[in-house]
Amino acid sequence: MAHKAGFVNIIGNPNVGKSTLMNAFIGERLSIITSKAQTTRHRILGIVNGEDFQVILSDTPGIIKPAYQLQESMMDFVKSAFEDADILLYLVELGEKDLKDEAFFNKIKNADIPVLLLINKIDKGNEEKLNEALQLWQEKVPNAEIFAISALENFGVSEVFKRIIELLPESPAFYPKDQLTDKPERFFVNETIREKILMHYKKEIPYSVEIDTEEFFEDDDIIRIRSVIMVERESQKGIIIGHKGSALKRVGVEARKDLEKFFGKQIHLETYVKVNKNWRNDDKQLRRFGYN
């Protein structure tokens, strides 16, 4: 049997469930998931291998109108997802009416590759709402095949994956068959810590934060990690640390527990907080953090 392989890129508005879907396909928690918009900042590859196929999935940031350079870099990741896709997965949630950026929406409607439009979170609605959504999206994106799913409940996900395999082009594998992602270990440390900050802090604080893992030493039975939490202002530093360090300790404890599950080893995690003024609008800093 011929081998199939290709890039399957997931796009859509913020908070529609792209990361949840990616993790459901892979069976691993590669992308962080929170209830806040703009959780995903990078383009993250997750690789699913079979004997005669390799699906290279790509989770992308939610489509927004950029307000600063970091967000412009995030939208560049979305643009690149259009350029190398063999199959596009356009994810919407039940009740959603349109994509926030008309230019991206036109690219989807005029794509010359297969487009699978996935109506997500159908567990939160009823049959009438679903039928309305099916009719709406069939009219808006006539070139797409439409599936109704719940990524969180893993409903309909296997049917979508089966269709992806059918649509993949014949090709040798692009990555080694035992590889799960294109990101290094430190990336997942950074993302795990950032997830906890998104969960526990409000307003602008989570969006002003970047993580830099300066040390990652792995022994047979333990991984020793030192990570710096970057904030933009001195006042934010105090909020991150909290009273007598309590808030920072909570972030560290929760991140360590998740990292121990992810790596399957004991973790020793040290976290520090530093002020890095205006990093979201600094090209040099953005390149350092992997955005440009």
Backbone as CSV, one residue per row, in Angstrom:
resi,resn,N_x,N_y,N_z,CA_x,CA_y,CA_z,C_x,C_y,C_z
1,MET,0.840,-1.188,0.000,0.000,0.000,0.000,0.883,1.249,0.000
2,ALA,0.500,2.256,-0.784,1.289,3.488,-0.873,1.241,4.250,0.446
3,HIS,2.343,4.904,0.751,2.420,5.694,1.985,1.888,7.099,1.732
4,LYS,1.127,7.622,2.701,0.568,8.974,2.602,1.154,9.846,3.701
5,ALA,1.341,11.128,3.396,1.824,12.079,4.401,1.462,13.488,3.971
6,GLY,1.214,14.355,4.943,0.904,15.736,4.603,0.640,16.595,5.818
7,PHE,0.519,17.903,5.542,0.330,18.909,6.582,-1.152,19.272,6.681
8,VAL,-1.690,19.134,7.880,-3.105,19.391,8.138,-3.169,20.520,9.165
9,ASN,-3.565,21.698,8.716,-3.434,22.895,9.550,-4.790,23.364,10.059
10,ILE,-4.839,23.630,11.368,-6.088,24.000,12.048,-6.124,25.514,12.225
11,ILE,-7.168,26.149,11.708,-7.307,27.598,11.834,-8.706,27.938,12.335
12,GLY,-8.864,29.159,12.859,-10.171,29.594,13.348,-10.040,30.750,14.308
13,ASN,-11.163,31.248,14.785,-11.180,32.347,15.744,-10.574,31.913,17.080
14,PRO,-10.241,32.857,17.958,-9.761,32.476,19.290,-10.808,31.673,20.067
15,ASN,-10.311,30.710,20.821,-11.140,30.013,21.817,-12.231,29.120,21.227
16,VAL,-12.064,28.667,19.987,-13.075,27.773,19.408,-12.756,26.299,19.661
17,GLY,-11.557,26.013,20.219,-11.210,24.629,20.549,-10.127,24.024,19.682
18,LYS,-9.320,24.854,19.028,-8.271,24.333,18.131,-7.265,23.462,18.887
19,SER,-6.818,23.940,20.041,-5.825,23.189,20.817,-6.424,21.898,21.368
20,THR,-7.673,21.944,21.801,-8.352,20.735,22.294,-8.449,19.701,21.184
21,LEU,-8.775,20.145,19.977,-8.866,19.233,18.832,-7.502,18.627,18.510
22,MET,-6.476,19.462,18.471,-5.112,18.987,18.203,-4.728,17.879,19.194
23,ASN,-4.963,18.137,20.484,-4.609,17.155,21.504,-5.437,15.883,21.366
24,ALA,-6.707,16.027,20.969,-7.571,14.852,20.779,-7.063,13.976,19.634
25,PHE,-6.617,14.586,18.550,-6.057,13.830,17.425,-4.801,13.068,17.844
26,ILE,-3.958,13.737,18.617,-2.641,13.174,18.925,-2.678,12.206,20.101
27,GLY,-3.610,12.455,21.026,-3.645,11.618,22.235,-2.622,12.060,23.252
28,GLU,-2.036,13.226,23.050,-1.075,13.811,23.991,-1.448,15.277,24.198
29,ARG,-1.011,15.832,25.323,-1.326,17.228,25.630,-0.177,18.114,25.175
30,LEU,-0.129,18.406,23.865,0.943,19.237,23.322,0.618,20.721,23.417
31,SER,-0.633,21.080,23.158,-1.040,22.492,23.183,-1.729,22.798,24.502
32,ILE,-1.390,23.947,25.100,-2.045,24.315,26.351,-3.459,24.786,26.065
33,ILE,-4.331,24.588,27.051,-5.750,24.887,26.878,-6.227,25.680,28.090
34,THR,-6.789,26.874,27.866,-7.445,27.618,28.932,-8.701,28.255,28.351
35,SER,-9.497,28.858,29.223,-10.727,29.520,28.768,-10.455,30.907,28.211
36,LYS,-9.209,31.380,28.301,-8.874,32.720,27.826,-8.536,32.702,26.330
37,ALA,-8.912,33.784,25.645,-8.550,33.928,24.235,-7.039,34.130,24.108
38,GLN,-6.524,33.839,22.925,-5.091,34.026,22.603,-4.188,33.167,23.483
39,THR,-4.671,31.990,23.880,-3.827,31.085,24.666,-2.654,30.610,23.820
40,THR,-2.923,30.204,22.574,-1.869,29.723,21.678,-1.181,30.901,21.006
41,ARG,0.142,30.978,21.145,0.913,32.069,20.533,1.752,31.593,19.360
42,HIS,2.157,30.338,19.387,3.043,29.795,18.363,2.265,28.872,17.430
43,ARG,2.917,28.459,16.385,2.406,27.382,15.548,3.072,26.089,16.023
44,ILE,2.277,25.149,16.479,2.792,23.942,17.120,2.446,22.727,16.264
45,LEU,3.449,21.959,15.877,3.217,20.742,15.098,3.062,19.546,16.029
46,GLY,2.082,18.719,15.697,1.910,17.436,16.364,1.820,16.358,15.301
47,ILE,2.561,15.281,15.472,2.711,14.276,14.412,2.043,12.970,14.828
48,VAL,1.144,12.494,13.965,0.480,11.206,14.200,0.961,10.231,13.131
49,ASN,1.555,9.125,13.567,2.133,8.151,12.638,1.357,6.846,12.614
50,GLY,1.195,6.309,11.430,0.670,4.968,11.242,1.611,4.207,10.326
51,GLU,1.328,2.953,10.101,2.208,2.140,9.255,2.319,2.716,7.854
52,ASP,1.197,3.238,7.329,1.197,3.736,5.950,0.801,5.208,5.846
53,PHE,0.918,5.956,6.964,0.602,7.389,6.898,1.375,8.168,7.960
54,GLN,1.510,9.467,7.700,2.009,10.424,8.692,1.206,11.712,8.541
55,VAL,0.436,12.040,9.591,-0.353,13.267,9.611,0.393,14.292,10.453
56,ILE,0.747,15.417,9.842,1.452,16.483,10.553,0.436,17.590,10.818
57,LEU,-0.081,17.598,12.045,-1.097,18.561,12.442,-0.443,19.846,12.919
58,SER,-1.123,20.948,12.714,-0.575,22.247,13.097,-1.637,23.052,13.815
59,ASP,-1.375,23.325,15.100,-2.232,24.210,15.886,-1.726,25.632,15.709
60,THR,-2.643,26.571,15.473,-2.234,27.959,15.204,-2.956,28.907,16.156
61,PRO,-2.407,30.126,16.326,-3.109,31.128,17.147,-4.471,31.469,16.557
62,GLY,-5.401,31.861,17.428,-6.698,32.331,16.960,-6.561,33.613,16.159
63,ILE,-7.389,33.758,15.128,-7.278,34.881,14.202,-7.844,36.149,14.855
64,ILE,-7.004,37.184,14.933,-7.370,38.452,15.559,-6.838,39.612,14.714
65,LYS,-7.272,40.822,15.042,-6.682,42.042,14.469,-5.504,42.424,15.368
66,PRO,-4.264,42.393,14.882,-3.106,42.624,15.752,-3.085,44.031,16.339
67,ALA,-2.731,44.103,17.645,-2.635,45.391,18.337,-1.190,45.756,18.649
68,TYR,-0.281,44.772,18.612,1.140,45.039,18.844,1.948,43.978,18.116
69,GLN,3.265,44.114,18.143,4.112,43.288,17.280,4.025,41.795,17.595
70,LEU,3.880,41.438,18.868,3.721,40.022,19.210,2.528,39.434,18.467
71,GLN,1.405,40.153,18.462,0.209,39.647,17.782,0.399,39.610,16.264
72,GLU,1.180,40.541,15.717,1.493,40.481,14.285,2.276,39.219,13.957
73,SER,3.214,38.861,14.834,3.973,37.623,14.644,3.064,36.406,14.744
74,MET,2.105,36.456,15.683,1.142,35.351,15.816,0.342,35.173,14.527
75,MET,-0.071,36.288,13.912,-0.842,36.199,12.670,0.030,35.739,11.499
76,ASP,1.338,35.996,11.581,2.247,35.456,10.567,2.268,33.928,10.604
77,PHE,2.155,33.360,11.814,2.075,31.900,11.930,0.821,31.376,11.230
78,VAL,-0.285,32.125,11.348,-1.533,31.712,10.689,-1.369,31.783,9.168
79,LYS,-0.755,32.871,8.683,-0.520,32.999,7.236,0.310,31.846,6.703
80,SER,1.338,31.455,7.460,2.190,30.347,7.004,1.412,29.039,6.958
81,ALA,0.392,28.923,7.799,-0.424,27.703,7.807,-1.216,27.549,6.512
82,PHE,-1.555,28.661,5.866,-2.225,28.595,4.564,-1.249,28.156,3.477
83,GLU,0.000,28.557,3.623,0.968,28.365,2.544,1.415,26.922,2.377
84,ASP,1.514,26.163,3.468,2.055,24.804,3.335,1.035,23.703,3.614
85,ALA,-0.239,24.065,3.718,-1.253,23.066,4.054,-1.574,22.164,2.865
86,ASP,-1.708,20.877,3.141,-2.307,19.936,2.185,-3.807,19.822,2.416
87,ILE,-4.216,20.025,3.681,-5.628,20.023,4.065,-5.814,21.121,5.106
88,LEU,-6.874,21.915,4.964,-7.200,22.926,5.965,-8.358,22.444,6.828
89,LEU,-8.204,22.556,8.143,-9.312,22.342,9.059,-9.745,23.708,9.573
90,TYR,-10.928,24.135,9.167,-11.460,25.428,9.624,-12.443,25.125,10.751
91,LEU,-12.062,25.514,11.971,-12.844,25.174,13.161,-13.689,26.370,13.593
92,VAL,-14.996,26.127,13.730,-15.906,27.136,14.269,-16.636,26.504,15.452
93,GLU,-17.195,27.338,16.312,-17.999,26.768,17.382,-19.473,27.004,17.100
94,LEU,-20.303,26.163,17.655,-21.745,26.259,17.452,-22.238,27.642,17.858
95,GLY,-22.965,28.306,16.954,-23.453,29.648,17.229,-22.603,30.745,16.620
96,GLU,-21.393,30.403,16.185,-20.509,31.390,15.549,-21.008,31.693,14.139
97,LYS,-20.828,32.956,13.715,-21.371,33.385,12.429,-20.311,33.653,11.357
98,ASP,-19.110,34.073,11.753,-18.108,34.399,10.731,-16.709,34.422,11.327
99,LEU,-15.719,34.463,10.432,-14.324,34.610,10.833,-14.030,36.097,10.977
100,LYS,-13.248,36.464,11.995,-13.077,37.881,12.323,-12.251,38.647,11.286
101,ASP,-11.504,37.951,10.469,-10.682,38.618,9.452,-11.175,38.206,8.068
102,GLU,-11.682,39.174,7.310,-12.294,38.890,6.005,-11.282,38.320,5.012
103,ALA,-10.026,38.795,5.089,-8.999,38.323,4.154,-8.720,36.835,4.365
104,PHE,-8.612,36.429,5.615,-8.413,35.003,5.905,-9.625,34.190,5.452
105,PHE,-10.826,34.733,5.682,-12.047,34.034,5.310,-12.105,33.810,3.806
106,ASN,-11.698,34.812,3.039,-11.674,34.672,1.580,-10.669,33.614,1.131
107,LYS,-9.538,33.531,1.851,-8.555,32.488,1.534,-9.147,31.096,1.725
108,ILE,-9.949,30.932,2.770,-10.579,29.636,3.028,-11.571,29.306,1.914
109,LYS,-12.411,30.283,1.561,-13.444,30.053,0.541,-12.861,29.781,-0.839
110,ASN,-11.665,30.308,-1.086,-11.042,30.156,-2.400,-9.882,29.171,-2.406
111,ALA,-9.765,28.397,-1.359,-8.646,27.445,-1.265,-8.756,26.385,-2.348
112,ASP,-7.582,26.020,-2.919,-7.577,24.976,-3.946,-7.121,23.631,-3.362
113,ILE,-7.212,23.503,-2.051,-6.939,22.238,-1.352,-8.192,21.847,-0.577
114,PRO,-8.299,20.602,-0.122,-9.479,20.213,0.654,-9.640,21.045,1.919
115,VAL,-10.866,21.488,2.181,-11.205,22.224,3.406,-12.266,21.416,4.160
116,LEU,-11.949,21.084,5.407,-12.922,20.447,6.286,-13.366,21.487,7.305
117,LEU,-14.628,21.847,7.274,-15.171,22.811,8.226,-15.792,22.028,9.382
118,LEU,-15.265,22.245,10.570,-15.685,21.485,11.742,-16.477,22.386,12.682
119,ILE,-17.735,22.047,12.901,-18.561,22.792,13.867,-18.349,22.139,15.227
120,ASN,-17.646,22.834,16.102,-17.242,22.280,17.398,-18.220,22.694,18.509
121,LYS,-18.096,22.012,19.631,-18.876,22.287,20.856,-20.359,22.019,20.642
122,ILE,-20.680,20.990,19.836,-22.092,20.690,19.594,-22.769,20.122,20.846
123,ASP,-21.948,19.712,21.838,-22.515,19.232,23.105,-23.164,20.368,23.890
124,LYS,-22.896,21.620,23.490,-23.445,22.771,24.209,-24.721,23.308,23.552
125,GLY,-25.207,22.631,22.526,-26.402,23.109,21.831,-27.418,21.997,21.652
126,ASN,-28.405,22.261,20.791,-29.432,21.260,20.488,-29.488,21.036,18.979
127,GLU,-30.376,20.151,18.582,-30.462,19.764,17.167,-30.859,20.944,16.289
128,GLU,-31.743,21.792,16.782,-32.194,22.951,16.000,-31.024,23.901,15.717
129,LYS,-30.230,24.177,16.762,-29.060,25.056,16.585,-28.058,24.452,15.610
130,LEU,-27.868,23.128,15.703,-26.916,22.461,14.816,-27.388,22.534,13.369
131,ASN,-28.667,22.296,13.138,-29.198,22.372,11.768,-29.055,23.777,11.182
132,GLU,-29.282,24.793,12.019,-29.089,26.184,11.574,-27.629,26.428,11.196
133,ALA,-26.721,25.904,12.026,-25.293,26.084,11.759,-24.872,25.368,10.482
134,LEU,-25.356,24.161,10.279,-25.028,23.400,9.071,-25.457,24.161,7.816
135,GLN,-26.667,24.703,7.853,-27.175,25.455,6.690,-26.350,26.721,6.467
136,LEU,-26.057,27.439,7.548,-25.289,28.687,7.454,-23.922,28.447,6.817
137,TRP,-23.185,27.445,7.319,-21.808,27.243,6.856,-21.752,26.592,5.473
138,GLN,-22.776,25.819,5.119,-22.832,25.282,3.755,-22.972,26.406,2.737
139,GLU,-23.728,27.442,3.122,-23.898,28.597,2.236,-22.638,29.470,2.208
140,LYS,-22.014,29.668,3.360,-20.853,30.559,3.470,-19.591,29.961,2.862
141,VAL,-19.401,28.644,3.051,-18.178,27.988,2.571,-18.577,26.751,1.748
142,PRO,-19.077,26.972,0.533,-19.591,25.848,-0.265,-18.509,24.852,-0.685
143,ASN,-17.244,25.268,-0.630,-16.160,24.363,-1.030,-15.728,23.414,0.093
144,ALA,-16.351,23.530,1.267,-15.910,22.732,2.427,-16.801,21.514,2.658
145,GLU,-16.171,20.449,3.172,-16.919,19.334,3.756,-17.161,19.677,5.223
146,ILE,-18.380,19.472,5.699,-18.740,19.912,7.047,-18.941,18.714,7.974
147,PHE,-18.353,18.824,9.170,-18.491,17.803,10.204,-18.940,18.469,11.498
148,ALA,-19.790,17.811,12.240,-20.206,18.284,13.569,-19.452,17.471,14.619
149,ILE,-18.750,18.177,15.527,-17.900,17.472,16.488,-17.989,18.106,17.877
150,SER,-17.499,17.381,18.861,-17.155,17.948,20.163,-15.747,17.458,20.484
151,ALA,-14.772,18.342,20.307,-13.376,17.949,20.562,-13.172,17.579,22.019
152,LEU,-13.837,18.304,22.924,-13.689,18.044,24.362,-14.226,16.672,24.741
153,GLU,-15.356,16.285,24.144,-15.972,14.982,24.439,-15.477,13.887,23.492
154,ASN,-14.580,14.254,22.573,-14.023,13.322,21.584,-15.120,12.712,20.700
155,PHE,-16.144,13.503,20.426,-17.244,13.046,19.578,-17.006,13.507,18.146
156,GLY,-17.021,12.565,17.206,-16.841,12.892,15.793,-15.399,13.086,15.371
157,VAL,-14.470,13.047,16.312,-13.061,13.302,16.006,-12.473,12.184,15.141
158,SER,-12.820,10.933,15.452,-12.264,9.805,14.691,-12.766,9.816,13.248
159,GLU,-14.006,10.271,13.028,-14.538,10.357,11.661,-13.777,11.410,10.847
160,VAL,-13.461,12.529,11.488,-12.681,13.566,10.808,-11.285,13.038,10.476
161,PHE,-10.678,12.345,11.437,-9.330,11.825,11.210,-9.321,10.800,10.071
162,LYS,-10.347,9.963,10.018,-10.463,8.989,8.931,-10.533,9.690,7.573
163,ARG,-11.277,10.794,7.524,-11.392,11.546,6.266,-10.058,12.199,5.911
164,ILE,-9.328,12.684,6.908,-8.004,13.269,6.673,-7.092,12.244,6.001
165,ILE,-7.103,11.022,6.513,-6.250,9.969,5.937,-6.614,9.739,4.467
166,GLU,-7.922,9.735,4.186,-8.365,9.524,2.802,-7.880,10.641,1.877
167,LEU,-7.825,11.873,2.398,-7.481,13.031,1.566,-5.975,13.290,1.460
168,LEU,-5.179,12.663,2.321,-3.732,12.915,2.305,-3.121,12.536,0.958
169,PRO,-2.163,13.324,0.478,-1.459,12.937,-0.756,-0.474,11.805,-0.495
170,GLU,-0.176,11.051,-1.541,0.874,10.024,-1.419,2.218,10.708,-1.263
171,SER,2.960,10.280,-0.248,4.250,10.911,0.046,4.972,10.077,1.091
172,PRO,6.316,10.081,1.045,7.053,9.491,2.166,6.885,10.364,3.414
173,ALA,7.252,9.836,4.553,7.162,10.594,5.805,8.104,11.795,5.772
174,PHE,7.678,12.889,6.379,8.506,14.088,6.473,9.387,14.078,7.721
175,TYR,8.956,13.360,8.742,9.671,13.305,10.021,9.904,11.845,10.403
176,PRO,10.877,11.579,11.275,11.049,10.211,11.779,9.750,9.698,12.396
177,LYS,9.495,8.407,12.247,8.209,7.845,12.660,8.011,7.825,14.184
178,ASP,9.076,8.029,14.948,8.911,8.054,16.401,8.833,9.490,16.946
179,GLN,8.775,10.471,16.050,8.753,11.875,16.493,7.327,12.337,16.700
180,LEU,7.092,13.061,17.812,5.755,13.506,18.187,5.499,14.970,17.834
181,THR,6.555,15.790,17.827,6.400,17.221,17.587,7.718,17.793,17.074
182,ASP,7.651,19.047,16.599,8.868,19.726,16.146,9.462,20.612,17.229
183,LYS,8.823,20.687,18.386,9.270,21.598,19.436,10.203,20.897,20.434
184,PRO,11.191,21.634,20.967,12.098,21.045,21.968,11.444,20.986,23.351
185,GLU,12.105,20.271,24.273,11.556,20.098,25.621,11.300,21.435,26.311
186,ARG,12.226,22.375,26.152,12.090,23.658,26.854,10.815,24.395,26.446
187,PHE,10.392,24.220,25.201,9.162,24.866,24.738,7.979,24.420,25.593
188,PHE,7.898,23.125,25.902,6.762,22.608,26.675,6.843,23.012,28.143
189,VAL,8.044,23.199,28.645,8.198,23.766,29.983,7.632,25.190,29.992
190,ASN,8.048,25.994,29.017,7.578,27.379,28.927,6.052,27.446,28.830
191,GLU,5.486,26.612,27.968,4.043,26.636,27.746,3.272,26.170,28.980
192,THR,3.801,25.183,29.696,3.122,24.687,30.898,3.072,25.768,31.977
193,ILE,4.180,26.471,32.164,4.201,27.560,33.151,3.258,28.678,32.712
194,ARG,3.283,29.006,31.427,2.414,30.078,30.917,0.937,29.717,31.071
195,GLU,0.614,28.443,30.899,-0.768,28.000,31.086,-1.243,28.298,32.506
196,LYS,-0.395,28.021,33.502,-0.788,28.267,34.887,-0.986,29.760,35.145
197,ILE,-0.176,30.586,34.490,-0.337,32.037,34.644,-1.642,32.498,33.991
198,LEU,-1.967,31.944,32.841,-3.247,32.253,32.193,-4.425,31.854,33.082
199,MET,-4.278,30.764,33.806,-5.371,30.262,34.647,-5.572,31.107,35.904
200,HIS,-4.494,31.627,36.473,-4.574,32.202,37.818,-4.484,33.723,37.895
201,TYR,-4.155,34.392,36.780,-4.037,35.847,36.819,-5.024,36.474,35.845
202,LYS,-5.433,37.711,36.134,-6.504,38.342,35.370,-5.982,39.518,34.540
203,LYS,-6.915,40.045,33.746,-6.691,41.250,32.931,-5.469,41.094,32.035
204,GLU,-4.569,42.076,32.068,-3.469,42.119,31.108,-2.287,41.245,31.517
205,ILE,-2.238,40.842,32.781,-1.054,40.125,33.290,-0.658,38.926,32.412
206,PRO,-1.555,37.979,32.108,-1.121,36.806,31.323,-0.582,37.148,29.948
207,TYR,-1.087,38.247,29.354,-0.687,38.619,28.001,0.626,39.404,27.989
208,SER,1.059,39.840,29.175,2.320,40.572,29.292,3.480,39.654,29.662
209,VAL,3.198,38.361,29.768,4.176,37.397,30.288,4.768,36.552,29.167
210,GLU,6.067,36.303,29.255,6.742,35.297,28.426,7.662,34.490,29.338
211,ILE,7.869,33.228,28.999,8.706,32.345,29.805,9.978,32.017,29.048
212,ASP,11.093,32.021,29.756,12.384,31.655,29.180,13.025,30.598,30.088
213,THR,13.102,29.370,29.604,13.741,28.301,30.379,15.241,28.338,30.114
214,GLU,15.976,28.764,31.124,17.414,28.987,30.981,18.218,27.709,31.186
215,GLU,17.687,26.787,31.994,18.415,25.539,32.277,17.461,24.358,32.199
216,PHE,17.932,23.280,31.586,17.157,22.033,31.484,18.179,20.890,31.496
217,PHE,18.374,20.295,32.672,19.350,19.216,32.831,18.619,17.926,33.169
218,GLU,18.795,16.907,32.337,18.076,15.640,32.526,19.035,14.539,32.967
219,ASP,18.723,13.925,34.114,19.413,12.725,34.590,18.490,11.529,34.404
220,ASP,18.942,10.364,34.839,18.153,9.147,34.663,16.787,9.239,35.343
221,ASP,16.739,9.841,36.533,15.501,9.809,37.307,14.937,11.190,37.648
222,ILE,15.593,12.267,37.224,15.109,13.611,37.554,15.518,14.610,36.467
223,ILE,14.670,15.623,36.253,14.992,16.736,35.360,15.024,18.007,36.202
224,ARG,16.119,18.736,36.111,16.275,19.983,36.863,16.091,21.161,35.897
225,ILE,15.132,22.017,36.242,14.734,23.098,35.344,14.783,24.439,36.076
226,ARG,15.300,25.431,35.378,15.282,26.814,35.892,14.631,27.688,34.830
227,SER,13.508,28.320,35.178,12.759,29.135,34.221,12.536,30.534,34.765
228,VAL,12.612,31.506,33.850,12.388,32.901,34.205,11.055,33.345,33.612
229,ILE,10.229,33.956,34.430,8.968,34.547,33.987,9.225,36.030,33.711
230,MET,9.088,36.420,32.447,9.313,37.806,32.036,7.998,38.587,32.099
231,VAL,8.031,39.781,32.701,6.885,40.682,32.685,7.351,42.035,32.132
232,GLU,6.401,42.897,31.808,6.755,44.174,31.182,6.956,45.311,32.181
233,ARG,6.323,45.202,33.368,6.412,46.301,34.330,6.714,45.787,35.735
234,GLU,7.307,46.652,36.532,7.665,46.296,37.912,6.425,45.920,38.723
235,SER,5.324,46.630,38.496,4.088,46.339,39.232,3.577,44.918,38.928
236,GLN,3.792,44.470,37.682,3.366,43.116,37.312,4.209,42.059,38.021
237,LYS,5.465,42.370,38.241,6.353,41.443,38.944,5.799,41.127,40.336
238,GLY,5.368,42.173,41.044,4.809,41.972,42.383,3.545,41.138,42.370
239,ILE,2.709,41.341,41.354,1.463,40.568,41.248,1.765,39.100,40.976
240,ILE,2.720,38.837,40.084,3.085,37.451,39.764,3.606,36.738,41.010
241,ILE,4.459,37.427,41.780,5.048,36.795,42.976,4.004,36.609,44.069
242,GLY,3.154,37.618,44.293,2.118,37.527,45.313,2.654,37.727,46.717
243,HIS,1.745,37.695,47.691,2.102,37.916,49.097,3.032,36.816,49.596
244,LYS,4.238,37.223,49.987,5.263,36.298,50.491,5.555,35.153,49.503
245,GLY,5.372,35.445,48.207,5.691,34.455,47.179,4.638,33.401,46.944
246,SER,3.454,33.580,47.547,2.429,32.521,47.495,1.911,32.259,46.084
247,ALA,1.713,33.333,45.296,1.155,33.154,43.948,2.155,32.448,43.040
248,LEU,3.420,32.857,43.123,4.454,32.214,42.308,4.635,30.749,42.715
249,LYS,4.540,30.477,43.995,4.672,29.092,44.471,3.563,28.214,43.891
250,ARG,2.331,28.737,43.856,1.210,27.965,43.302,1.459,27.638,41.827
251,VAL,1.924,28.622,41.063,2.241,28.389,39.646,3.302,27.297,39.522
252,GLY,4.360,27.377,40.331,5.457,26.408,40.269,5.024,24.998,40.617
253,VAL,4.210,24.869,41.658,3.752,23.536,42.102,2.875,22.894,41.031
254,GLU,1.916,23.670,40.476,1.007,23.110,39.462,1.754,22.774,38.175
255,ALA,2.683,23.645,37.775,3.466,23.370,36.565,4.327,22.126,36.756
256,ARG,4.949,21.998,37.917,5.805,20.826,38.178,5.006,19.526,38.069
257,LYS,3.798,19.503,38.614,2.967,18.292,38.562,2.639,17.913,37.116
258,ASP,2.289,18.913,36.301,1.972,18.639,34.891,3.210,18.186,34.119
259,LEU,4.344,18.800,34.422,5.582,18.430,33.726,6.025,17.019,34.100
260,GLU,5.782,16.603,35.334,6.115,15.236,35.729,5.277,14.220,34.956
261,LYS,4.003,14.563,34.701,3.155,13.690,33.873,3.656,13.665,32.432
262,PHE,4.016,14.846,31.921,4.423,14.972,30.513,5.728,14.231,30.244
263,PHE,6.723,14.407,31.114,8.040,13.808,30.900,8.195,12.430,31.550
264,GLY,7.271,12.076,32.442,7.346,10.773,33.108,8.528,10.655,34.048
265,LYS,8.947,11.776,34.621,10.088,11.801,35.546,9.840,12.814,36.650
266,GLN,10.592,12.657,37.729,10.566,13.665,38.778,11.139,14.979,38.231
267,ILE,10.516,16.090,38.614,10.936,17.411,38.146,11.332,18.273,39.338
268,HIS,12.472,18.923,39.230,12.846,19.981,40.178,12.783,21.289,39.397
269,LEU,11.812,22.145,39.750,11.551,23.362,38.983,11.796,24.593,39.843
270,GLU,12.651,25.472,39.359,12.874,26.775,39.997,12.327,27.855,39.066
271,THR,11.553,28.784,39.622,11.001,29.884,38.820,11.395,31.222,39.433
272,TYR,11.719,32.154,38.552,12.091,33.514,38.953,11.300,34.494,38.095
273,VAL,11.181,35.726,38.559,10.449,36.751,37.812,11.382,37.925,37.518
274,LYS,11.402,38.361,36.250,12.218,39.498,35.838,11.368,40.467,35.022
275,VAL,11.742,41.746,35.073,11.091,42.754,34.237,11.856,42.879,32.920
276,ASN,11.122,42.772,31.809,11.703,42.901,30.470,10.810,43.879,29.703
277,LYS,11.116,45.160,29.835,10.212,46.217,29.388,9.900,46.140,27.896
278,ASN,8.588,46.238,27.621,8.086,46.386,26.249,8.519,45.251,25.316
279,TRP,8.709,44.035,25.845,9.198,42.941,25.005,8.228,42.602,23.869
280,ARG,6.930,42.866,24.058,5.938,42.501,23.026,6.055,43.350,21.764
281,ASN,6.777,44.470,21.861,6.965,45.333,20.695,8.430,45.453,20.294
282,ASP,9.251,44.519,20.747,10.693,44.562,20.514,11.097,43.410,19.593
283,ASP,11.494,43.750,18.362,11.834,42.714,17.373,12.905,41.755,17.880
284,LYS,13.912,42.303,18.525,15.010,41.479,19.022,14.520,40.474,20.067
285,GLN,13.687,40.945,20.980,13.143,40.056,22.012,12.204,39.020,21.395
286,LEU,11.385,39.437,20.449,10.443,38.512,19.817,11.185,37.388,19.082
287,ARG,12.273,37.754,18.421,13.096,36.720,17.753,13.671,35.759,18.789
288,ARG,14.134,36.302,19.892,14.709,35.466,20.959,13.694,34.451,21.486
289,PHE,12.428,34.874,21.550,11.388,33.981,22.060,10.732,33.141,20.959
290,GLY,11.269,33.216,19.734,10.805,32.327,18.667,9.602,32.819,17.899
291,TYR,9.333,34.119,17.927,8.139,34.640,17.232,8.441,35.139,15.822
292,ASN,9.631,35.585,15.552,9.926,36.138,14.207,10.774,35.155,13.408
